[in-house]
Amino acid sequence: MFYVFEGGDGVGKSTQLGLLKRYLEVEAGRRVYIVREPGGTDLGERLREILLAPESGDLSPQVEVFLFMAARAHLCEKEIRPALRRGRVVLADRFLWSSVVYQGVAGGLGLDEVLRLGAIATSDVRPTRIFVLDLDPDLAFGRFRDRDRMESRPAEFHRRVRDGYLALARRFPAESLVLDGSLPAEELHELVVQSVRRDLEGGAT
Ligand code: TYD
């Protein structure tokens, strides 16, 4: 089982990831492995630093997408696939859809083009479910004080990010679940758990 949390900056992905981890370990008795994107491996963390540092200047979406995909391919090879083989439930804070939306839709490279690159980078590693936390970027940004390079983008960029996620969810309804990010964290968690419980009862591994 491999669950991914996606959504714009500040929508509450890491809170939900933490709550789901606790549910799986404490209530469902499963062993959980958490990865974060970009990062998660030594190489990935170095690429993350490059991507997020203001000193990197303006990186084009073309450069960004290959750096993100390189980090992701390494993460799939070294961490996610082995963890799934060991029977862990893997939880990810962002995965391929982040690149599709940030570089493909908002950055203009094209949704299908980035999906194709993603198929190369991730190969057979496919999420069981992608939880998309949907929230108006103006509300999400209220939650931030410090902004790194990726987060200091114009409001229009973040609106395209939100629309991009909704477009992906419409296109892949079976793999995704859009959740209202303005709900209180505990209510959102309940919706996540309902979905995961169905997978556990259905015998997913
Ligand atoms: P994020 O996980 O939100 O970092 P933090 O929680 O430390 O703020 O990701 C950092 C930024 O990277 C975020 O603005 C989204 C962006 N990003 C992409 O543009 N493409 C990608 O493929 C990924 C994984 C992230």
Boltz pocket constraint, residues with backbone or C-beta under 6 A from the ligand:
constraints:
  - pocket:
      binder: B
      contacts: [[A, 9], [A, 37], [A, 38], [A, 68], [A, 93], [A, 94], [A, 95], [A, 96], [A, 98], [A, 99], [A, 100], [A, 102], [A, 103], [A, 150], [A, 151]]
      max_distance: 6.0
